Amino acid sequence: MAEDPLSQQREYVRVARDHLRQPAHSSTRSVEERSDGPPTVEVAHAAKVNVARGTGQELRTACYNRPMRLHDYSPRPAHIQWLLDADPAIRWQVMNDLTDEAPDVIAAERSRIATEGWGAQLLAAQRPASYWGDTRKWDLVTLNSLVALKDLGLDPASKQARKMVDRIDKRLLFTWLNNRPYFDDETEPCINGRILGLGAYFKEPNDALAKQLLDEQLEDGGWNCEAWPFLSPKRPPSRCSSFHTTICVLEGLLDYERAGRKSAAVTKARQRAPKIIFWNAACSARFAPAKSSTSAGCASRSRRFGITTSCADSIICGMQESSQIVASVMPSKV
């Protein structure tokens, strides 16, 4: 039976790691000159390393076996200064997270987002008719513009933000959904997750939309825009979650809780989702041959999102390396 490729790759990584951990002085002498270990072991190590190189295997240390030390995360003064020389949207967050600046100084810097730099440019790009982009492709352009302004930290109480939201409330409608108001909801959970977060941040929490998203959570703990039959009557709904859609909904639910709508149901829904994120990253590039239309859809979506084996490994490594950060995104108290 052929050796599992993943096991083989991990063996190559282990061999390379052991090789790199050899004492510094041992690498300066030939095998014959060394007296601190049996040459046969080192020759075997070197042979496997050469095989790995010949087959194109990457000889990097597996991040999930090499925890970073706390001081590795400490920012250097030069790094902080480089960030402080950037746009106001960057500066205020650096001041807030990495320096000891007073709250009023941070607030003053944040207020500049509405009048300077990236935030001001995005606000100026909103059309009088309330949307961004052109009349044919305004929906996603508008959604991404609002998400960007939220992520930049535009103060929702600023007069510029109030003017922006007022335009949307009065003029922006989903005409193909019987003129449904923009902040009410759309149909796909990836968009509704964003709308839930935007409404909670710029306006008020949308309880009906939050309940709708909770009802749409799949058995595996995530969400998927292709889980509903309206997309195609010829294809059965997907039963596996989408990485992208799940992230969109999780962020929306978190903003909903932060706006004062913390509940046991929302917290439980968010806590069910992380396992599918790990699973989706791990299996997307190693999907077994499809045996049904549903699993074929999962494999097709994996290819569409372009998640390769190395990308999936990187996602898993990054999540395991930053598990404390992930935990902080889902606080027990909001």
SERO-4910 file (N, C-alpha, C, O; in steps of 0.05 Angstrom, whole numbers):
BEGIN
 pado doro    nc1    nc2    nc3   cac1   cac2   cac3    cc1    cc2    cc3    oc1    oc2    oc3
  Met    A     17    -24      0      0      0      0     18     25      0     37     27     15
  Ala    A     11     44    -17     27     68    -19     25     85      6      4     86     19
  Glu    A     46     98     13     46    114     37     29    139     33     30    151     11
  Asp    A     14    147     53     -3    170     52     14    195     46     34    200     61
  Pro    A      8    211     25     24    235     19     27    254     42     48    266     46
  Leu    A      5    258     57      7    277     79     26    266    101     42    282    111
  Ser    A     25    241    107     43    229    126     72    231    117     90    237    132
  Gln    A     76    227     91    103    229     79    113    257     82    137    262     89
  Gln    A     96    276     76    105    304     78    112    311    106    132    325    111
  Arg    A     96    303    125    102    309    153    128    296    162    142    307    179
  Glu    A    134    272    151    159    259    158    182    275    147    203    278    161
  Tyr    A    179    285    122    200    302    112    205    327    129    227    335    134
  Val    A    183    339    138    185    363    155    198    356    181    215    371    191
  Arg    A    191    332    193    203    324    218    233    320    215    249    329    231
  Val    A    241    307    193    269    302    188    284    328    184    306    332    195
  Ala    A    272    347    169    285    372    165    288    388    191    309    400    196
  Arg    A    267    386    208    268    400    234    290    388    252    306    403    264
  Asp    A    292    362    252    313    349    268    340    356    258    359    360    273
  His    A    342    358    231    368    365    219    376    393    227    399    399    233
  Leu    A    356    411    227    362    439    234    369    442    264    382    462    272
  Arg    A    360    423    280    365    425    309    392    414    317    399    414    340
  Gln    A    408    403    297    434    393    304    451    416    315    448    439    306
  Pro    A    469    410    334    487    432    345    502    446    322    509    434    302
  Ala    A    506    472    326    519    488    306    546    477    297    553    478    274
  His    A    562    466    317    588    457    310    588    432    293    607    427    279
  Ser    A    566    416    295    566    391    281    563    395    251    571    377    235
  Ser    A    553    418    242    550    422    213    576    431    200    577    433    175
  Thr    A    597    436    216    622    446    204    641    423    200    663    427    190
  Arg    A    634    398    208    652    376    204    639    355    187    615    353    185
  Ser    A    655    339    174    645    318    157    634    295    174    639    295    198
  Val    A    620    277    162    608    255    177    630    238    189    627    229    212
  Glu    A    652    234    175    674    217    185    687    230    210    696    215    227
  Glu    A    688    257    211    701    270    233    684    272    258    695    276    280
  Arg    A    658    268    256    641    272    279    643    248    297    644    225    289
  Ser    A    642    254    323    644    232    343    620    234    362    620    220    383
  Asp    A    601    252    356    579    256    375    553    242    367    532    249    375
  Gly    A    556    221    350    532    206    342    539    187    319    558    191    305
  Pro    A    523    167    316    528    147    295    524    159    267    503    171    262
  Pro    A    544    157    249    541    169    223    517    159    207    506    173    191
  Thr    A    510    134    212    488    122    196    462    138    200    447    141    181
  Val    A    457    147    224    433    163    230    433    189    214    413    196    202
  Glu    A    456    203    214    457    228    201    456    225    171    445    241    156
  Val    A    468    204    161    467    198    132    438    193    124    430    202    103
  Ala    A    423    178    141    395    173    135    379    198    134    362    202    117
  His    A    385    216    154    371    242    154    377    257    129    359    268    116
  Ala    A    403    259    122    410    274     98    398    263     73    390    278     55
  Ala    A    396    236     72    384    223     48    355    231     45    346    237     23
  Lys    A    340    231     68    311    238     66    308    267     59    289    275     44
  Val    A    326    284     69    324    313     63    329    316     33    315    332     20
  Asn    A    348    302     22    354    304     -7    330    294    -24    324    306    -44
  Val    A    317    273    -14    293    263    -28    272    284    -28    258    288    -48
  Ala    A    268    297     -5    248    318     -3    254    340    -23    236    351    -36
  Arg    A    279    348    -24    286    369    -43    281    361    -72    271    377    -88
  Gly    A    288    336    -78    285    326   -105    256    324   -114    250    327   -138
  Thr    A    238    320    -95    210    318   -102    195    344    -98    170    345   -101
  Gly    A    209    366    -92    196    392    -90    183    397    -64    167    416    -61
  Gln    A    188    380    -43    176    385    -17    188    409     -4    212    414     -7
  Glu    A    172    424     11    182    447     25    193    439     52    180    424     67
  Leu    A    217    448     58    230    440     82    228    461    104    248    470    115
  Arg    A    204    469    110    200    489    131    189    475    156    176    454    154
  Thr    A    195    486    178    186    474    203    156    478    206    145    499    201
  Ala    A    142    456    213    113    458    216    106    477    239    116    473    261
  Cys    A     89    497    233     84    517    253     69    506    277     72    517    299
  Tyr    A     53    485    272     38    475    295     55    459    314     45    451    336
  Asn    A     80    454    307     99    440    325    120    460    336    139    452    350
  Arg    A    117    485    329    137    505    338    123    529    349    121    550    335
  Pro    A    112    528    374     98    551    385    116    575    387    139    573    396
  Met    A    105    598    380    121    623    383    122    632    412    103    629    427
  Arg    A    144    644    419    147    655    446    133    682    447    130    696    427
  Leu    A    125    689    471    110    714    475    125    738    465    113    756    453
  His    A    151    739    469    165    763    462    168    766    431    174    787    421
  Asp    A    162    744    416    163    746    387    140    764    377    142    774    354
  Tyr    A    119    767    393     97    784    384    101    814    390     86    831    380
  Ser    A    121    820    406    125    848    415    133    866    391    152    859    377
  Pro    A    118    888    387    125    905    365    150    921    371    155    929    394
  Arg    A    166    926    350    190    943    353    183    972    350    164    978    335
  Pro    A    197    990    363    191   1019    360    191   1028    331    175   1044    323
  Ala    A    210   1017    315    211   1025    287    185   1016    272    176   1030    254
  His    A    175    993    279    151    983    266    127   1001    273    111   1007    256
  Ile    A    125   1008    299    103   1025    307    105   1052    293     84   1063    285
  Gln    A    129   1063    291    131   1089    278    124   1088    249    112   1106    238
  Trp    A    131   1066    236    124   1062    208     93   1061    205     82   1072    186
  Leu    A     79   1048    223     50   1047    222     38   1075    228     18   1082    217
  Leu    A     50   1089    246     40   1116    253     44   1136    231     31   1157    231
  Asp    A     61   1130    212     65   1148    189     44   1143    167     47   1154    145
  Ala    A     25   1125    172      5   1117    152    -21   1134    154    -21   1155    166
  Asp    A    -41   1123    142    -67   1136    141    -80   1138    169    -73   1122    186
  Pro    A    -97   1158    173   -111   1160    199   -125   1134    208   -126   1128    232
  Ala    A   -135   1119    189   -149   1094    195   -130   1074    207   -138   1057    223
  Ile    A   -104   1075    200    -84   1058    212    -74   1070    239    -71   1056    258
  Arg    A    -70   1096    238    -58   1109    262    -75   1105    287    -64   1099    308
  Trp    A   -101   1109    284   -117   1109    309   -118   1081    321   -119   1077    345
  Gln    A   -117   1060    303   -118   1033    314    -91   1025    326    -90   1011    346
  Val    A    -69   1035    315    -43   1031    327    -41   1044    354    -32   1033    373
  Met    A    -51   1069    355    -51   1083    381    -68   1068    402    -61   1066    425
  Asn    A    -90   1058    393   -109   1044    411    -98   1017    421   -102   1010    444
  Asp    A    -85   1003    403    -77    975    409    -48    972    418    -41    954    433
  Leu    A    -30    990    409     -2    986    413     13   1008    428     36   1006    434
  Thr    A     -1   1029    435     12   1051    450     -4   1058    475    -26   1046    480
  Asp    A      6   1076    490     -7   1085    515    -20   1113    512    -22   1128    531
  Glu    A    -28   1119    487    -40   1145    483    -66   1149    498    -80   1129    504
  Ala    A    -72   1173    506    -97   1179    521   -121   1175    503   -120   1179    479
  Pro    A   -144   1168    515   -168   1163    499   -177   1186    482   -186   1182    459
  Asp    A   -173   1211    492   -182   1234    476   -164   1238    451   -173   1247    431
  Val    A   -138   1231    454   -120   1233    431   -128   1212    410   -128   1218    386
  Ile    A   -135   1188    419   -143   1167    401   -169   1174    387   -172   1170    363
  Ala    A   -188   1186    402   -213   1194    390   -209   1216    369   -222   1216    348
  Ala    A   -191   1234    375   -186   1256    356   -174   1245    330   -181   1254    308
  Glu    A   -156   1226    333   -144   1214    309   -165   1198    293   -166   1199    268
  Arg    A   -182   1184    307   -203   1169    293   -223   1187    278   -233   1180    257
  Ser    A   -228   1210    289   -247   1229    277   -237   1239    250   -253   1248    233
  Arg    A   -211   1237    245   -200   1246    220   -206   1227    197   -202   1235    173
  Ile    A   -215   1203    202   -221   1184    181   -243   1195    162   -242   1190    138
  Ala    A   -262   1210    173   -284   1221    158   -275   1243    139   -290   1250    120
  Thr    A   -252   1256    144   -245   1280    129   -218   1277    115   -211   1294     99
  Glu    A   -203   1255    121   -177   1252    108   -173   1223     99   -185   1205    109
  Gly    A   -155   1220     79   -146   1193     72   -167   1175     60   -185   1184     47
  Trp    A   -163   1149     66   -180   1129     53   -209   1132     60   -226   1129     43
  Gly    A   -215   1137     85   -243   1140     93   -257   1163     78   -279   1159     69
  Ala    A   -244   1185     77   -256   1208     63   -260   1202     33   -279   1211     21
  Gln    A   -240   1188     21   -243   1181     -7   -267   1162    -12   -282   1166    -31
  Leu    A   -270   1143      6   -293   1125      3   -320   1139      7   -339   1135     -8
  Leu    A   -321   1157     26   -346   1172     31   -352   1189      7   -375   1192     -1
  Ala    A   -332   1201     -5   -336   1219    -28   -345   1203    -53   -357   1214    -71
  Ala    A   -339   1177    -53   -346   1161    -76   -375   1152    -76   -385   1141    -96
  Gln    A   -389   1157    -53   -418   1149    -53   -434   1168    -71   -431   1193    -69
  Arg    A   -450   1157    -88   -466   1173   -106   -490   1186    -91   -499   1175    -71
  Pro    A   -500   1208   -101   -524   1220    -88   -547   1201    -86   -565   1204    -69
  Ala    A   -548   1181   -105   -570   1162   -104   -566   1141    -82   -582   1122    -79
  Ser    A   -544   1143    -67   -539   1128    -43   -520   1104    -47   -512   1093    -27
  Tyr    A   -514   1096    -71   -498   1072    -75   -470   1079    -84   -464   1102    -90
  Trp    A   -452   1059    -85   -425   1061    -96   -425   1045   -122   -441   1027   -126
  Gly    A   -407   1052   -140   -405   1038   -166   -425   1049   -186   -434   1072   -184
  Asp    A   -432   1032   -206   -451   1041   -226   -478   1027   -221   -480   1010   -204
  Thr    A   -497   1034   -237   -524   1024   -233   -526    994   -238   -545    981   -229
  Arg    A   -508    982   -253   -509    954   -260   -496    936   -238   -505    913   -234
  Lys    A   -476    946   -225   -461    929   -206   -459    943   -178   -438    942   -166
  Trp    A   -480    957   -170   -478    973   -146   -479    956   -121   -468    964   -100
  Asp    A   -491    932   -122   -497    917    -97   -472    909    -82   -468    915    -59
  Leu    A   -454    894    -96   -430    885    -82   -410    907    -78   -395    908    -58
  Val    A   -409    927    -96   -391    950    -92   -399    965    -68   -382    974    -52
  Thr    A   -425    969    -65   -436    984    -41   -430    968    -16   -421    979      4
  Leu    A   -435    942    -17   -430    925      7   -401    927     16   -395    931     39
  Asn    A   -383    923     -3   -354    923      4   -345    951     13   -327    953     29
  Ser    A   -357    972      2   -349    999     10   -358   1004     39   -343   1015     55
  Leu    A   -382    995     46   -391    999     74   -375    982     93   -368    991    115
  Val    A   -368    957     85   -352    940    102   -324    953    106   -313    952    129
  Ala    A   -313    964     85   -287    977     88   -288   1001    107   -270   1004    123
  Leu    A   -309   1017    105   -312   1040    123   -315   1031    152   -304   1044    170
  Lys    A   -329   1010    156   -332    999    183   -305    989    193   -298    994    216
  Asp    A   -291    974    177   -265    963    185   -244    985    189   -227    982    207
  Leu    A   -246   1006    174   -227   1029    178   -233   1043    205   -215   1056    216
  Gly    A   -257   1040    215   -264   1052    241   -278   1078    239   -278   1094    258
  Leu    A   -292   1083    217   -307   1108    214   -327   1110    238   -342   1091    243
  Asp    A   -326   1132    252   -344   1135    275   -373   1136    266   -380   1154    251
  Pro    A   -390   1117    275   -418   1117    265   -433   1142    275   -455   1147    264
  Ala    A   -423   1156    295   -437   1180    305   -429   1205    290   -440   1226    295
  Ser    A   -408   1204    273   -399   1228    259   -420   1237    239   -437   1221    230
  Lys    A   -420   1263    233   -440   1274    215   -437   1262    187   -457   1259    172
  Gln    A   -413   1255    179   -409   1243    152   -421   1215    151   -433   1208    131
  Ala    A   -418   1200    173   -430   1173    173   -461   1175    174   -474   1159    161
  Arg    A   -471   1194    189   -500   1197    191   -512   1205    163   -533   1195    156
  Lys    A   -498   1222    149   -507   1230    122   -507   1206    103   -525   1202     88
  Met    A   -486   1190    105   -483   1166     88   -506   1147     94   -519   1137     75
  Val    A   -512   1141    119   -533   1122    126   -560   1133    119   -578   1118    111
  Asp    A   -564   1159    122   -590   1171    116   -596   1168     86   -619   1163     78
  Arg    A   -576   1172     69   -580   1168     41   -589   1139     35   -607   1135     19
  Ile    A   -576   1120     48   -582   1092     43   -610   1086     52   -626   1072     39
  Asp    A   -617   1095     76   -644   1090     87   -666   1101     68   -687   1088     65
  Lys    A   -662   1124     56   -682   1137     40   -684   1127     11   -705   1128     -1
  Arg    A   -661   1118      1   -660   1114    -28   -651   1086    -37   -657   1078    -60
  Leu    A   -638   1071    -20   -626   1046    -30   -644   1022    -24   -651   1016     -1
  Leu    A   -653   1009    -46   -672    987    -44   -663    964    -61   -650    967    -81
  Phe    A   -670    940    -52   -666    916    -69   -691    914    -86   -711    902    -78
  Thr    A   -689    925   -110   -713    927   -127   -723    899   -136   -747    895   -140
  Trp    A   -704    880   -138   -712    853   -146   -725    837   -123   -733    814   -127
  Leu    A   -726    849   -100   -739    836    -77   -762    854    -67   -765    858    -43
  Asn    A   -778    863    -86   -801    880    -80   -794    905    -65   -807    913    -46
  Asn    A   -771    918    -74   -762    943    -62   -757    941    -32   -765    958    -16
  Arg    A   -744    920    -25   -737    915      4   -716    935     12   -696    938     -2
  Pro    A   -718    949     35   -697    967     45   -670    953     48   -669    929     56
  Tyr    A   -649    967     43   -622    955     42   -615    942     69   -605    919     69
  Phe    A   -620    955     91   -611    945    117   -631    924    128   -626    914    150
  Asp    A   -652    917    114   -670    896    123   -657    869    120   -651    855    139
  Asp    A   -653    861     95   -639    836     89   -640    832     59   -656    844     45
  Glu    A   -622    814     50   -622    805     22   -632    776     23   -650    769     37
  Thr    A   -619    758      7   -627    730      8   -605    711     16   -609    691     29
  Glu    A   -580    718      8   -557    700     13   -545    706     41   -542    730     48
  Pro    A   -538    685     56   -527    690     83   -500    704     83   -494    718    102
  Cys    A   -484    701     62   -459    716     62   -463    746     61   -449    761     74
  Ile    A   -484    755     46   -490    783     45   -505    791     70   -500    813     81
  Asn    A   -523    775     79   -539    781    103   -521    783    128   -526    799    146
  Gly    A   -500    766    129   -482    769    152   -469    796    152   -466    808    174
  Arg    A   -461    805    129   -449    832    127   -469    854    134   -463    873    149
  Ile    A   -493    851    123   -514    871    129   -521    872    159   -525    893    170
  Leu    A   -521    848    171   -526    848    200   -505    864    215   -511    879    233
  Gly    A   -479    859    208   -458    874    222   -458    903    216   -453    920    233
  Leu    A   -464    911    191   -465    939    183   -488    953    197   -484    976    207
  Gly    A   -511    940    198   -533    953    212   -528    956    242   -535    977    253
  Ala    A   -516    936    254   -510    938    283   -489    960    288   -490    973    309
  Tyr    A   -471    964    269   -450    984    273   -459   1012    267   -454   1031    283
  Phe    A   -472   1016    244   -479   1043    235   -507   1051    244   -513   1075    245
  Lys    A   -525   1032    249   -553   1039    256   -562   1026    282   -557   1037    304
  Glu    A   -575   1003    280   -585    989    303   -586    959    297   -587    952    274
  Pro    A   -586    943    317   -587    914    313   -613    905    299   -634    915    306
  Asn    A   -610    887    281   -633    876    266   -640    848    277   -628    828    269
  Asp    A   -659    848    296   -666    822    310   -677    802    290   -670    778    293
  Ala    A   -694    810    272   -706    791    253   -684    778    235   -686    754    230
  Leu    A   -665    794    226   -644    783    209   -626    764    225   -617    743    214
  Ala    A   -620    771    250   -603    753    266   -617    726    270   -604    705    268
  Lys    A   -643    727    275   -658    702    279   -658    685    253   -656    661    253
  Gln    A   -661    699    230   -661    685    204   -634    671    200   -634    648    191
  Leu    A   -612    684    206   -586    672    203   -582    648    222   -570    628    214
  Leu    A   -592    650    246   -590    627    264   -606    603    253   -597    581    256
  Asp    A   -629    609    241   -645    587    230   -631    575    206   -637    552    199
  Glu    A   -614    589    192   -600    579    168   -574    565    174   -561    556    155
  Gln    A   -566    563    199   -541    549    206   -544    520    199   -564    507    205
  Leu    A   -524    509    185   -524    481    177   -516    462    199   -506    471    220
  Glu    A   -520    437    194   -514    417    215   -484    416    222   -477    410    245
  Asp    A   -467    423    203   -438    422    209   -429    447    224   -405    450    231
  Gly    A   -447    466    229   -440    489    245   -436    515    230   -433    536    242
  Gly    A   -435    514    203   -429    538    187   -453    546    170   -476    538    175
  Trp    A   -447    562    150   -468    572    132   -458    569    103   -434    567     98
  Asn    A   -477    569     84   -470    567     56   -492    579     39   -516    573     43
  Cys    A   -485    597     21   -505    610      4   -517    590    -16   -538    595    -27
  Glu    A   -504    567    -20   -515    547    -38   -530    525    -23   -534    503    -34
  Ala    A   -539    531      1   -553    511     17   -583    513     13   -599    500     26
  Trp    A   -592    529     -6   -621    534    -10   -628    528    -39   -613    536    -57
  Pro    A   -651    516    -44   -658    506    -71   -664    528    -91   -666    522   -115
  Phe    A   -668    553    -82   -675    574   -101   -653    580   -121   -658    592   -142
  Leu    A   -629    572   -115   -606    578   -133   -608    562   -159   -601    572   -180
  Ser    A   -616    537   -157   -619    521   -181   -638    497   -175   -632    481   -158
  Pro    A   -660    495   -190   -678    473   -185   -667    446   -194   -677    425   -187
  Lys    A   -645    447   -210   -634    423   -221   -612    411   -202   -603    389   -207
  Arg    A   -605    426   -182   -583    416   -164   -592    416   -135   -604    436   -126
  Pro    A   -588    395   -121   -597    394    -93   -581    414    -76   -558    419    -82
  Pro    A   -593    424    -55   -579    443    -38   -554    431    -25   -554    407    -19
  Ser    A   -534    446    -22   -509    437     -9   -514    432     21   -529    447     33
  Arg    A   -501    412     32   -503    407     60   -477    413     75   -476    410     99
  Cys    A   -457    423     61   -432    430     74   -428    460     73   -437    473     54
  Ser    A   -414    470     93   -412    499     96   -391    511     78   -373    497     68
  Ser    A   -393    536     74   -373    552     59   -356    568     78   -366    580     97
  Phe    A   -330    567     74   -311    581     91   -318    611     91   -320    624    112
  His    A   -321    623     67   -326    651     64   -353    660     77   -354    679     92
  Thr    A   -374    645     70   -400    652     81   -401    650    111   -412    667    125
  Thr    A   -388    629    122   -387    626    151   -373    649    165   -382    658    186
  Ile    A   -351    658    154   -336    681    165   -354    706    165   -355    721    184
  Cys    A   -368    710    142   -385    734    140   -407    734    161   -412    754    174
  Val    A   -419    711    166   -441    709    186   -429    711    214   -441    725    231
  Leu    A   -407    699    219   -395    700    246   -388    729    254   -394    738    276
  Glu    A   -377    744    235   -370    772    241   -395    788    245   -396    806    262
  Gly    A   -416    783    229   -441    797    233   -454    792    260   -463    810    273
  Leu    A   -454    766    268   -465    759    294   -449    772    317   -460    780    337
  Leu    A   -423    773    314   -406    786    334   -412    815    337   -415    825    359
  Asp    A   -415    829    314   -423    858    315   -451    861    328   -456    880    342
  Tyr    A   -468    843    322   -495    843    333   -494    841    363   -508    855    377
  Glu    A   -478    823    374   -475    820    403   -462    845    415   -470    854    436
  Arg    A   -442    856    401   -428    879    412   -447    904    413   -442    923    428
  Ala    A   -468    903    397   -487    925    397   -508    922    419   -528    937    420
  Gly    A   -504    902    437   -522    899    460   -542    877    458   -561    876    473
  Arg    A   -539    859    438   -558    838    434   -546    810    441   -552    791    427
  Lys    A   -530    809    461   -519    784    469   -540    765    479   -557    773    495
  Ser    A   -540    740    469   -559    720    478   -546    693    477   -526    689    464
  Ala    A   -558    674    491   -547    647    492   -548    634    465   -530    619    457
  Ala    A   -570    640    449   -573    627    423   -551    637    404   -540    621    389
  Val    A   -545    663    404   -524    673    386   -497    663    394   -481    655    377
  Thr    A   -491    663    420   -465    653    429   -462    624    422   -440    616    414
  Lys    A   -482    608    426   -480    580    419   -475    576    389   -459    559    381
  Ala    A   -489    592    373   -485    589    344   -456    596    336   -445    583    319
  Arg    A   -445    617    348   -418    625    342   -398    604    351   -377    600    338
  Gln    A   -403    591    373   -384    572    384   -385    545    369   -366    530    370
  Arg    A   -407    541    354   -408    516    338   -392    519    312   -384    499    300
  Ala    A   -387    543    303   -376    547    276   -346    542    274   -338    532    253
  Pro    A   -329    548    294   -300    546    289   -291    518    279   -272    516    263
  Lys    A   -304    497    288   -295    470    279   -298    466    249   -281    453    237
  Ile    A   -319    478    237   -322    475    209   -302    491    194   -295    485    171
  Ile    A   -291    513    206   -271    529    193   -245    512    190   -233    512    169
  Phe    A   -238    498    212   -214    480    211   -219    458    190   -201    452    174
  Trp    A   -242    446    191   -248    424    173   -248    432    144   -237    419    127
  Asn    A   -260    456    139   -262    465    111   -234    471    100   -228    464     77
  Ala    A   -217    482    117   -189    488    107   -174    462    102   -158    461     84
  Ala    A   -179    442    119   -164    417    117   -173    400     93   -156    388     80
  Cys    A   -199    399     88   -209    380     68   -212    392     41   -215    377     21
  Ser    A   -212    419     38   -219    431     13   -200    423     -9   -208    420    -32
  Ala    A   -174    420     -3   -155    414    -23   -150    383    -25   -136    375    -44
  Arg    A   -162    368     -7   -157    339     -8   -184    324     -9   -187    303      3
  Phe    A   -203    335    -25   -229    324    -26   -228    297    -40   -216    295    -61
  Ala    A   -242    277    -29   -244    251    -42   -261    254    -68   -277    272    -70
  Pro    A   -258    235    -86   -274    236   -111   -304    237   -104   -313    223    -87
  Ala    A   -318    254   -118   -346    259   -112   -363    234   -118   -359    221   -139
  Lys    A   -380    227    -99   -398    204   -103   -427    213   -104   -445    197   -108
  Ser    A   -432    239   -101   -459    250   -103   -458    278   -113   -436    291   -113
  Ser    A   -480    289   -121   -481    316   -131   -474    336   -109   -462    357   -114
  Thr    A   -481    329    -84   -475    347    -61   -445    348    -56   -434    370    -53
  Ser    A   -432    325    -54   -403    326    -50   -388    337    -74   -367    350    -71
  Ala    A   -399    333    -98   -387    345   -122   -388    375   -120   -370    389   -128
  Gly    A   -410    386   -109   -412    415   -106   -392    425    -86   -380    446    -90
  Cys    A   -387    410    -64   -367    418    -45   -339    419    -58   -325    438    -54
  Ala    A   -332    398    -74   -306    398    -87   -304    420   -107   -283    433   -110
  Ser    A   -326    426   -121   -326    447   -141   -321    474   -128   -306    491   -138
  Arg    A   -334    478   -105   -330    504    -91   -302    507    -81   -291    529    -81
  Ser    A   -290    484    -72   -262    486    -63   -244    495    -85   -226    511    -81
  Arg    A   -248    484   -109   -232    493   -132   -237    521   -139   -219    536   -146
  Arg    A   -263    530   -137   -269    557   -145   -256    577   -126   -246    598   -136
  Phe    A   -255    571   -100   -242    590    -82   -212    588    -83   -198    604    -70
  Gly    A   -201    569    -99   -172    568   -103   -156    560    -79   -134    569    -75
  Ile    A   -168    543    -61   -153    535    -38   -136    511    -45   -146    489    -48
  Thr    A   -110    515    -47    -92    493    -53    -83    479    -28    -90    487     -6
  Thr    A    -68    457    -32    -58    443     -9    -42    460     10    -46    461     34
  Ser    A    -23    476     -2     -6    493     15    -22    514     28    -16    522     51
  Cys    A    -43    525     14    -60    546     26    -75    534     50    -78    547     71
  Ala    A    -86    510     46   -101    498     68    -83    493     92    -91    498    115
  Asp    A    -59    483     87    -40    479    109    -34    505    123    -32    506    147
  Ser    A    -31    527    107    -24    552    119    -47    562    137    -43    574    158
  Ile    A    -72    558    127    -95    566    143    -96    551    170   -100    564    191
  Ile    A    -91    525    169    -92    509    193    -69    518    212    -74    522    236
  Cys    A    -45    521    201    -22    530    217    -28    557    230    -23    561    254
  Gly    A    -38    575    214    -44    602    225    -64    602    247    -62    616    266
  Met    A    -85    585    243   -106    584    264    -95    571    289   -102    580    311
  Gln    A    -80    550    286    -69    537    310    -49    554    324    -47    555    349
  Glu    A    -33    569    308    -13    586    320    -26    609    335    -15    619    355
  Ser    A    -49    618    325    -62    642    337    -88    635    351   -107    650    350
  Ser    A    -88    612    364   -113    603    377   -122    623    398   -146    626    402
  Gln    A   -103    635    411   -110    655    432   -123    679    419   -142    691    431
  Ile    A   -114    687    395   -126    709    381   -154    702    373   -173    719    375
  Val    A   -158    678    362   -185    669    354   -203    670    377   -227    678    375
  Ala    A   -194    661    401   -211    661    424   -219    689    432   -241    693    442
  Ser    A   -201    708    428   -207    735    436   -228    748    417   -242    767    425
  Val    A   -231    736    393   -251    746    375   -279    738    384   -299    750    376
  Met    A   -280    716    400   -305    707    410   -306    708    440   -305    688    454
  Pro    A   -306    732    451   -304    736    480   -329    725    494   -351    723    483
  Ser    A   -324    717    519   -347    708    535   -365    731    544   -388    727    550
  Lys    A   -353    755    544   -368    779    551   -365    799    529   -343    804    520
  Val    A   -387    810    520   -387    830    498   -393    857    509   -394    877    495
***
